[in-house]
Amino acid sequence: MGVISDAIDALEDWCCDLFKDGIKSQFDGISDLLTDTFSQTTGSDGLVSTYLTSHPANFTGGGTGGTSVWTTIETLCNNVVVPIAGFILTIILLNDLIQTVLRGNNFKDFDDSIIIKWIIKALCGVILVSNTYYIASALFGFGTNVCSNGLTTLFGTGDYLDTALALKKSALSGLSLGELMTVWFISLIVHVGVMILIVAIVITLASRIIEVFMYLSVAPIPMATMMDSGEWASIGKNWIKQLLALSFQGFFIIVALGIFKTLFANMITTLNAGTGSVIMQMAMLLGYTAALIFTILRTGAISKSVFSAH
């Protein structure tokens, strides 16, 4: 019986060491995944930082040497949308002139300066409509510059993580085989959750840049409506709010990543210190990951709420 008992104990110790190594490997994998994805200088050349800090004019979708999407949308905008915007601007200006004349009591109290003001307004409208695409691109570029400064301020110019998320095996000492299996399973879910998080971030950023091009493609039309002194002007004002919201959505993503980085690193430090329940702390890690996924997906709504865009 003693031999069998020793064999069972040896097998249990081997299984415990196996799960400890597995848990440590999970966190090493999470650390490498976060570093490769968010680093600005290593790994995949900063996948996220590229999406956040690239001006639309430089966006090619990851390809090199090809035509940028910005050039394609520019051609479409100038050849198709600008003439339509010009027609809308003409209607708005003519209506504005008629209303101005009528307000002057049918020429009885007519002021010559009205015509001069109208001509200046028409010239400004034509200049703005014909160059709206580039004005809007510069407006989005302002948000891109904010994102770039935010990344540098929060994460520096190197790795996303200051130190690797290395979990010490000593932090798992004293756990039974069943507890180690539970911790390993939770760490596996956390690992999968981090991968889902990265996918969610890429989807959000890709959707954001595509939405930006959608707004840029019709930019002259809302700009033309801004020349109206009536309710049509609200179309152009809301369009500018939407563009600003898209610009600063990237900044809110950076803020969320900064919060996640701090929470994740602090939790690993607590785990290594061996204070508290390991299973509870792992569950909190899983909760942080899930919360960040939902937050990343809601950054668009948060940004629109800040700028009152609808």
PyMOL commands that set and color helices and strands:
alter all, ss='L'
color gray80, all
select helices_A, chain A and resi 2-38+47-53+56-58+69-103+113-130+132-155+169-172+177-217+220-225+233-273+278-297+299-306
alter helices_A, ss='H'
color red, helices_A
deselect
rebuild
show_as cartoon
